Amino acid sequence: MSAPTHADIWDKMSAIDVSPYIKSRGVGNRTLSWIPWSDCLAVLQSCYPEFEYEFFPVTLYPDGSAEVGCEVTIGDVSRRVDLPVMDHKFNAIVAGAGSSPSSRDINDGRWRAFVKATAILTGLGFQLYRDGSGVPVPIKTTKKVAPKKPTAVDGKKLLAERLGVLESIIQACEEHGGVDAKHLTLGREILKDGGPLDRADKAIAFLEREVGR
């Protein structure tokens, strides 16, 4: 089977509905929306399990700001993104009184670059960057509708999706280190047991925090 072209990848991934994964936060008079890196990685893993990614050394500038880079590769197709290390308002962090890019800020920046590199390579969630600023942008919101009571089938599907996210996070932790092995073992036990959903969600939240330390 021939390697997928960029057009093949884009046609397949850009058609995926990312609305279930989108998170939003108010910043000033705007609402910024993004896809968490763990969900992005899980979707990418499910579609192209052979994908690879690489983080590059941090670039430091005279004002104390920093830039990080990530390259995502599927087969023979790669896309690289470089981003400034930003705060929660998506402003570059510079050295100064009480302010400098910490290791946590740098790690967050790397995973932001991973999500954007994935969007540029695959089209997954690309609409979140359509204003050209390089950071997540507002999306149209609709009136909230009371959620339907989940059925047994819905519950099984959700559990399978969350276990996929958990497996992807564990793989990322094992590749990059920094997370206690006992926590990864507990995560693997949840995968082996097939849940339950609340334990899978707690494990995902915990490992996301650990990766961000």
N, C-alpha and C positions, 0 to 999 in steps of 0.2 A: 504494500500500500504506500502510495507516495505521501510525502510530508505535506501537511496542510499549508496553503498559502495564507497571506494576510487577509485576503478577501474571504477565504473559507472561514477563518477564525472569526472575523468581524460579523459575517452573516449569521453565524451560529450563536455567538455570545451576545451581540447587541440586541437580539430578539428576546432575551431573557427578561422577565418582569422582576425588577429589583425592589419594587415597592414594599414587599414584606420585610426587607432588611434595612430600609432607610431609617436613620436616626436624625433628629433635628434639635436645634438649640437656638434660642433667641440671642442675637448679638446686636446691641443697639436697637435700631428700628428694622432690623432684618432678621429673618429666620434662615439659618444655614443648615443644610442637610447633607448627609454623607452616609457611606456604607462602612460599617466596622470592618477592620482588616480581617477578622476571623471569618466573617460571613463571605467576604470577597475570596479569601483563600479556599474556603470550603466549596464554593461554586466552581472556582477554577479547577480545583482538584477533581471534582465530579465530572467535569467536561474534558479536561486534558490532564490526566494524572501524571503524565510525563513532564509537565511544565517544570521550569527551574527559575530561581530568582537569586539575585546577588546584591548585597549592600556594599557600597563603596566607602573608602575612608572619608572622614569628615573634613570639609574644607573650612578653615577659620579665616575671618576677615579682620582688617585693622580695627573696626569699630566693636569687635568682640562678638559679632554675629557669626552664625555657622550655617553651612549648607550640607545637605546629605543627598545621596543618590541611590537609586535602586534600578536594576535592570531585570525585566521579566522576559523569559524566553519560552516559546513553544516551537519545537522542531527547529527549523532554520530561521524563524522569525523572532526578532528581539526588539524591544523598545525600552529606552532608558529615560528616567525622569530625575531631575535635580530640583530640590525644594529647599527654601530657607527653613531653619528651625523656628517654629512659630509657637505663640502662646494660644490659650483657648479662644482668643478673639481673632486668631489667624494673622497676628502682627509679628514681624520678625523680632526675636529676642536678642537684645544687644547687651554687652557688658556695661554695668553701671551699678549705682547704689541699690543693693537688694535685687539685682537682676543680672543673670548670665545664663547661657544655655547649659542646663544640667544634663547628666547622663539620661535622666528620664525624658527630658525635652528632646534629646537627640534620638532616643529610641522611638518616641512617638512620631517624630519627623520621618524616620525611616519607614515606618509602617504606613504613614500617609503617602509617602512616595511610592510604596508598593501598590497601594490602591489606585493611585493615579496612573502609574505605569501599566497596570492591568487594564484600566479604562482605555488608555491610548492604544494598547496592543489589541484588545479584544472588543472594545465597545461596551463592555459591561459597566453600566452606570454612567456612561459618558455624558448623558444629559445633565448631570450634576455640575459639569464644568463648562457649559455652553457659553458663559459670558466672557470667557477668555482670561479671567483674572488668575487662574491657577489654583483657586481655592473653591471649596464647595459653595454652591449658589442656592438662592431661594428656589423652591419649586412650588407650583400651585397646590394649595391645600383645598380639600373638599370638606363639606360638612360631615362631622363624625356620625357614623351610623352604629347603633348598638350591635355588637358582634353576635353572630349566630351561635347558639349553643353547639359546641363541638360534638361531632359524632365519633363513634369508635374508630372509624376509618380515618377521620381527620387527626385523631389523637395518635394513631400509629404512624401516620405520615409525618406529623410534627416531631415525634420522638426520633424517627429515622433521620430527619434533617438535622436535629440537634446533636445526635450521635455522630453524624458526619462532620459537623463543626468541631465537636470535641476531639475527634480523631485528627483533624487537620491541625488544631492548636497543639496537641501533644507532639505531632511530628515536627512542627516548627520549634517547639521548646527543646526537643531532643537534638535538632540540628544546630541551634544557636546557644544552647546551654543556659546556665543562670537560674534554673529552676530545680529545687530539691527533688531528687530521684523518687522519694517516697510519695510526693504529690503526683508525679507522673504515673507511678504504679497504681495509685488509687484511681486515677483517671482511666487507666487500662482495665481495671477491674469493672468499672461502670460500663465500659464498652463491651466487655466479655459477658456481663450480666444482661446487657440490653436495656439499661436504664436503672431505675425509673426516670421519668422526665425531670422531676424536681432535682434529683441528684446530678443529672447531666447538666442542667442549667447552672447549678451552684458550682460545679467543677469548671465549666466554661468561664464563668465570672471570675473565679479565683485565679485560674491560669492566665487570663487576660491581664489581671492586676500584677501578677508575678512577672510576666514578660515586660510590662511597662515600668518595672522598678529600675 
